[in-house]
Amino acid sequence: MANQTDLTQGNVRRQLIQYSLPIIATTVLQTVYSLVDLLVVSHLLGNAGASGVSNSSQIVLLLTNVAVGLANGGNILVSQYFGARDRARRERVTGTFLTLFALVGLVVAALCFLFAETMMRAIQAPALEEAVSYLRVAAFGMFFVYLYNCLSSVLRAVGNSRQPMRIILCTSVVNIILDLIFVGPLGLGTAGAALATVLSQILSCALALGYLLRNRDIFSFDPGLLRLSGEDVGQILKLGVPCAVQMSVAGVSWLTVTFLINRYGVDYSAASAYAAKVKDLSMMFITSLTNAAAVMIAQTLGAEKYDRAREVLREALKLSLAISAVLVVFVELTAPWLAGIFTDDPEVIRIASLNMRIEILGQMFYAVFLIYHSMMIGAGDTFMVLVSSFVNCILFRVILGVTFNALFGAVGIFAACAIAPFSSIPVGWAYIRSNHWRRTIAR
């Protein structure tokens, strides 16, 4: 059917590119959400506003990453059951997936609102009032963030990567318009930027739900399926919790970096925020390719086509390295210009450019180990993803960050972030060599 795609057959490279392009476009558009917030706020409210949005966005990103990580559990199961042609079990898992994420989203939203100021004080946000204001409004969108991640995961699991792209295209335009209105003429400050994003998140959730309701061949929405099946909750959490913890570990490590940078003052905090957006834009190509490869591998392993799964990995590695090489060269050559998009402050531009030029070198390491992660995720070995990320984020990024900060100052922090991702490559290489991925859980 047009809204589903069997990724277990056909030319691997062509299918990987065709399936991943909409995911890349979707990720680009999602990154625009936060990028527009920062651009509008930095130009209208200055470096203090940019610092506030950046610090609160770290918490929002951490909570969103938990949603993405948990969603991997449902995505893996739905993908493998789709590859195994088991519609009954796929529908049962989907119903549990939706119900679970609606409940978790409500809890996360409430906690985020209640502890907004506590979290901002914990990371010593320089512009505390702006940061707390943004985070408390953003908390209302967390329910819709969780539900949308569930709905889009179901769509991608059955090979439909185009509809999430169309949805995010629409909501990104809405987000940009609302940002300009709320922060500009209405003068709502950082809270206005957060409100624009929340309204866009509500719209994206509504559009995804509406699409699934119109296409009952993906999920029938039988009321009897919208419940928590103990067996399926257990499977989703078994696969999703390690991914969520992995994403949380990564988020906590970046919060540690933010904490260290914040101690240098508003200029460094703002410069780091601008450099982080460039890093996010560079990383989105690799993370999107990783997500696409993981779904292809999950479907392929569900169909027990192990040689094809290895071929997907090889093709994804080639594409990932090629894309990363181009991005590294581009950022090295254009760093001051990229920083100048956000601010005209010469000192902030200098710091941001230095940050970009050092950290972008780590892109080549991400290009390898994240693709290794796609095999782990597709095979349901999500605990190995957690192990790999713990090595990268805690043993190297945090420890090196603290050590290099003491030895070399802020430049040492930038260098630690560039070096850290290399540590996950040997872990991924050993996993692929072990052949432990040659299995299916859809039986």
C-alpha positions in Angstrom: 0.0 0.0 0.0 1.1 3.6 -0.7 1.4 4.4 3.1 3.6 1.4 3.8 6.9 0.2 2.3 8.5 -3.2 2.5 12.2 -2.5 3.1 13.3 -6.2 3.0 13.5 -6.3 -0.8 15.0 -4.3 -3.7 18.3 -2.5 -4.1 19.7 -1.6 -0.7 21.5 1.7 -1.5 18.5 3.0 -3.5 16.0 2.1 -0.8 18.2 3.4 2.0 18.5 6.8 0.2 14.8 7.0 -0.7 13.7 6.1 2.8 16.3 8.3 4.6 15.8 11.5 2.6 12.3 12.3 4.1 13.7 11.5 7.6 16.6 13.8 7.0 14.2 16.5 5.8 12.0 15.9 8.8 15.0 16.3 11.2 16.1 19.5 9.4 12.7 20.9 9.9 12.5 19.8 13.6 15.9 21.5 14.1 14.4 24.6 12.6 12.0 24.7 15.6 14.7 25.5 18.1 16.9 27.3 15.6 14.2 29.9 14.8 13.6 30.3 18.6 17.3 31.1 19.1 17.6 33.4 16.1 14.5 35.4 16.9 15.4 35.7 20.6 19.0 36.5 20.0 18.2 39.4 17.6 15.3 40.8 19.6 16.3 40.1 23.2 20.1 39.9 22.9 22.6 37.5 24.4 20.8 37.1 27.7 17.7 35.9 25.9 19.7 33.5 23.8 21.4 32.2 26.9 18.0 31.6 28.6 16.6 29.8 25.6 19.7 27.7 25.2 19.9 26.6 28.9 16.2 25.7 29.1 16.4 24.0 25.7 19.0 21.6 27.1 16.3 20.3 29.5 13.7 20.2 26.8 16.1 18.3 24.6 16.9 15.9 27.4 13.2 15.1 27.9 12.6 14.8 24.2 15.5 12.4 23.9 14.0 10.3 26.5 10.8 10.2 24.4 12.9 9.3 21.3 14.8 6.6 23.2 11.6 5.0 24.6 10.0 5.2 21.2 12.8 3.0 19.8 11.3 0.1 21.8 7.9 0.4 20.0 9.6 1.2 16.7 11.7 -2.0 16.8 8.8 -4.2 17.7 6.4 -2.7 15.1 9.2 -2.8 12.4 10.1 -6.5 13.1 6.5 -7.6 13.2 5.9 -5.7 9.9 8.9 -7.5 8.4 7.6 -10.8 9.7 4.1 -10.1 8.2 2.4 -10.5 11.6 -0.4 -7.9 11.5 -2.2 -9.1 14.7 0.8 -8.7 16.9 1.8 -5.5 15.2 -1.6 -3.9 16.0 -1.5 -5.1 19.6 1.9 -3.6 20.2 0.9 -0.4 18.5 -2.1 0.0 20.8 0.0 -0.5 23.9 2.6 1.9 22.5 0.1 4.7 22.0 -1.5 4.2 25.5 1.8 4.0 27.3 3.2 7.2 25.7 0.1 9.2 26.4 0.4 8.4 30.1 4.2 9.0 30.2 3.8 12.3 28.4 1.4 13.6 31.0 3.7 12.7 33.8 6.8 14.3 32.2 4.9 17.5 31.4 3.8 17.9 35.0 7.3 17.3 36.4 8.9 19.7 33.9 6.6 22.5 34.9 6.9 21.9 38.7 10.7 21.7 38.8 11.6 24.3 36.0 13.3 26.7 38.4 15.1 23.9 40.3 16.6 22.5 37.1 17.7 25.9 35.9 19.4 26.7 39.2 21.1 23.3 39.1 23.0 24.2 35.9 23.6 27.7 37.0 21.8 29.4 34.1 23.2 32.9 33.9 19.9 34.4 32.6 17.7 32.6 35.2 14.5 34.5 34.7 14.5 34.1 30.9 15.4 30.4 31.2 12.7 29.5 33.7 10.1 31.5 31.8 10.9 29.5 28.6 10.9 26.1 30.3 7.6 26.5 32.2 5.8 27.3 29.0 7.6 24.5 27.1 6.5 22.0 29.7 2.9 22.2 28.4 4.2 20.8 25.0 5.9 17.7 26.4 2.7 15.6 26.3 2.4 16.3 22.6 6.1 15.7 22.1 5.8 12.2 23.5 2.6 11.3 21.7 3.9 12.6 18.4 7.1 10.6 18.7 5.0 7.5 19.2 2.8 8.2 16.2 5.7 9.1 13.9 7.6 5.9 15.1 4.6 3.8 14.0 4.6 5.4 10.6 8.3 5.0 10.1 8.2 1.4 11.3 5.9 0.4 8.4 8.2 2.2 5.9 6.4 5.5 5.7 8.9 8.3 6.3 7.2 10.8 4.0 4.2 11.7 6.1 6.2 12.8 9.2 8.2 15.0 6.8 5.0 16.6 5.5 3.7 17.2 9.0 6.9 18.8 10.3 7.1 21.0 7.1 3.7 22.4 7.9 4.3 22.9 11.6 7.7 24.5 11.1 6.2 27.2 9.0 3.6 27.8 11.7 6.4 27.9 14.3 8.3 30.5 12.4 5.3 32.7 11.9 4.2 32.5 15.6 7.8 33.1 16.8 8.0 36.4 14.9 4.6 37.5 16.2 4.9 36.4 19.8 8.5 37.7 20.4 8.2 40.7 18.1 4.9 42.7 18.1 3.4 41.0 21.1 6.6 41.3 23.1 6.2 38.0 25.0 9.9 37.4 25.4 11.3 33.9 25.8 7.9 32.7 26.9 6.5 33.7 23.5 9.2 31.7 21.8 8.3 28.7 23.9 4.5 29.2 23.3 5.1 29.3 19.5 6.9 25.9 19.7 4.2 24.4 22.0 1.4 25.3 19.6 3.4 23.8 16.7 3.9 20.6 18.7 0.1 20.4 19.3 -0.5 20.8 15.6 2.1 18.1 14.6 0.5 15.7 17.0 -3.0 16.4 15.7 -1.9 15.9 12.0 -0.1 12.6 12.7 -3.2 11.3 14.6 -5.5 12.4 11.9 -3.4 10.6 9.2 -3.5 7.4 11.2 -7.2 7.6 11.7 -7.7 8.0 7.9 -5.4 5.0 7.2 -6.7 2.2 9.3 -4.6 -0.3 7.4 -1.6 0.9 9.6 -3.6 0.7 12.8 -7.3 0.0 13.2 -7.9 2.1 16.4 -10.1 -0.7 17.8 -10.8 0.5 21.4 -9.9 -2.9 22.7 -6.3 -2.4 21.5 -5.9 1.0 23.2 -4.8 -0.5 26.5 -1.7 -1.5 28.4 -0.8 -5.1 27.6 1.6 -6.3 30.3 3.6 -8.4 27.8 3.9 -5.6 25.3 4.7 -2.9 27.9 7.5 -5.2 29.1 8.9 -5.7 25.6 8.7 -2.0 24.8 10.4 -1.0 28.0 13.0 -3.8 27.7 14.0 -2.4 24.3 13.2 1.3 24.9 14.5 2.0 28.4 18.2 1.3 27.5 17.8 3.7 24.6 16.1 6.3 26.8 18.8 5.9 29.4 21.4 6.2 26.7 19.8 9.4 25.4 19.6 10.7 29.0 23.2 9.9 29.6 24.0 11.9 26.5 21.8 14.7 27.7 23.3 14.7 31.1 26.8 14.8 29.7 25.8 17.9 27.6 24.2 19.5 30.6 27.6 19.0 32.4 29.3 20.7 29.4 26.7 23.5 29.6 27.3 23.9 33.4 31.1 24.2 32.8 30.6 26.7 30.0 28.1 28.8 32.0 30.8 29.5 34.6 32.6 31.6 32.0 29.6 34.0 31.8 26.9 35.1 29.3 29.2 35.6 26.3 30.5 32.0 26.5 27.0 30.7 27.2 25.5 32.4 24.2 28.5 31.5 22.0 28.2 27.9 23.0 24.4 28.0 22.2 25.2 29.2 18.7 27.9 26.6 18.1 25.6 23.9 19.4 22.9 24.8 16.8 25.5 24.4 14.1 26.6 21.1 15.6 22.9 20.0 15.8 22.4 20.9 12.1 25.5 18.9 11.1 24.6 15.9 13.3 21.0 15.7 12.0 22.1 14.1 8.7 24.0 11.3 10.5 21.2 10.7 13.1 18.6 10.6 10.4 20.6 8.1 8.4 21.1 6.1 11.5 17.3 6.0 12.2 16.6 5.0 8.6 19.2 2.2 8.7 17.8 1.0 12.0 14.3 0.6 10.6 15.6 -1.1 7.5 17.7 -3.5 9.6 14.8 -4.2 11.9 12.5 -5.1 9.1 15.2 -7.2 7.4 16.0 -9.1 10.6 12.3 -9.7 11.2 12.3 -11.4 7.8 15.5 -13.2 8.8 17.6 -11.8 5.9 20.9 -11.4 7.7 23.2 -10.8 4.7 20.9 -8.0 3.6 21.1 -6.4 7.1 24.9 -6.4 6.9 24.7 -4.8 3.4 22.5 -2.0 4.9 25.1 -1.4 7.5 27.9 -1.1 4.9 26.0 1.3 2.6 25.0 3.4 5.6 28.6 3.7 6.7 29.7 4.9 3.2 27.0 7.5 3.0 27.6 8.7 6.6 31.3 9.2 6.2 30.9 11.0 2.9 28.3 13.4 4.3 30.4 14.1 7.4 33.6 14.9 5.4 31.7 17.5 3.4 30.2 19.0 6.6 33.6 19.2 8.4 35.1 21.1 5.5 32.1 23.5 5.2 32.1 24.4 8.9 35.9 24.9 9.1 35.7 27.3 6.2 32.6 29.2 7.2 32.6 29.2 11.1 32.7 33.1 11.6 30.0 33.6 9.0 27.8 30.9 10.7 28.3 32.6 14.1 27.5 36.0 12.6 24.0 34.7 11.6 23.1 34.8 15.3 25.0 37.9 16.6 27.1 40.8 15.6 29.1 40.8 18.9 32.8 40.3 17.8 33.8 38.5 21.0 30.9 36.1 20.9 31.6 35.4 17.2 35.2 34.6 18.1 34.3 32.2 20.8 31.5 30.5 18.8 33.8 30.1 15.8 36.5 28.5 17.8 34.0 26.1 19.4 32.6 25.1 16.0 36.0 24.5 14.4 37.2 22.3 17.2 34.0 20.3 17.9 33.1 19.6 14.2 36.2 17.4 13.9 34.4 14.9 16.1 31.8 14.5 13.3 33.8 11.8 11.6 33.7 9.7 14.7 30.0 10.1 15.1 29.6 9.1 11.4 31.0 5.6 12.3 29.7 4.7 15.8 26.1 6.0 15.2 25.8 3.7 12.2 27.0 0.8 14.4 24.2 1.8 16.7 21.7 1.3 13.9 22.6 -2.4 13.8 22.2 -2.7 17.6 18.9 -0.9 17.6 17.5 -2.9 14.6 18.5 -6.1 16.3 16.9 -5.1 19.6 20.3 -5.0 21.4 19.6 -1.7 22.9 21.6 -2.4 26.1 24.7 -2.3 23.9 23.7 1.2 22.7 23.6 2.2 26.4 27.1 0.7 27.0 28.5 2.5 24.0 27.0 5.8 25.0 28.1 5.5 28.6 31.7 5.0 27.4 31.4 8.0 25.1 29.4 10.4 27.2 30.5 9.7 30.8 33.9 8.0 30.7 35.2 10.4 28.0 33.1 13.5 27.5 32.4 14.3 31.1 35.7 13.2 32.6 37.8 14.7 29.8 35.6 17.9 29.9 36.2 18.4 33.6 39.9 17.5 33.3 40.6 19.6 30.2 38.7 22.5 31.6 41.0 22.6 34.6 44.1 22.4 32.3 43.2 24.4 29.3 40.0 26.4 30.1 37.0 26.6 27.7 39.1 25.4 24.8 39.7 22.2 26.7 36.0 21.6 27.0 35.6 22.1 23.2 38.4 19.6 22.6 37.0 17.0 25.0 33.7 17.1 23.1 35.5 16.5 19.8 37.6 13.6 21.1 34.9 11.7 23.1 32.9 10.1 20.3 36.0 8.2 19.1 35.7 6.0 22.2 32.4 4.4 21.0 33.9 3.1 17.7 35.8 0.1 19.2 32.6 -0.9 21.1 30.5 -0.9 17.9 33.2 -2.7 15.8 33.4 -5.5 18.4 29.6 -5.8 18.4 29.4 -6.2 14.6 32.3 -8.7 14.7 30.5 -10.8 17.4 27.5 -11.5 15.0 25.2 -11.2 18.0 22.9 -9.1 15.9 22.0 -12.1 13.7 18.7 -12.7 15.4 15.1 -11.7 15.3 12.7 -11.0 18.2 9.5 -11.1 16.0 8.9 -14.8 16.6 
